[in-house]
């Protein structure tokens, strides 16, 4: 299990596994529980590089980042 401390978002931490290049067990600590639970379900088993590419740069309101963007950064750091 890899843990990533987020910056600039309501979620404080993202936990996930990458097994054979695929994302598994993505969970967020803090943030919007329904939306982030759904995000974890949607990316389960997906190609980690593809998800990082799709989510990088997504913003939340006036913030320069989002929980999705932070997930992309976490994936890239882990890879």
Secondary structure, DSSP 8 states (H G I E B T S, - for coil): -EEEE-SSSSEEEEEEEEETTEEEEEEEEES-HHHHHHHHHHHTT-BHHHHHHHHTT---TTSS--HHHHHHHHHHHH-
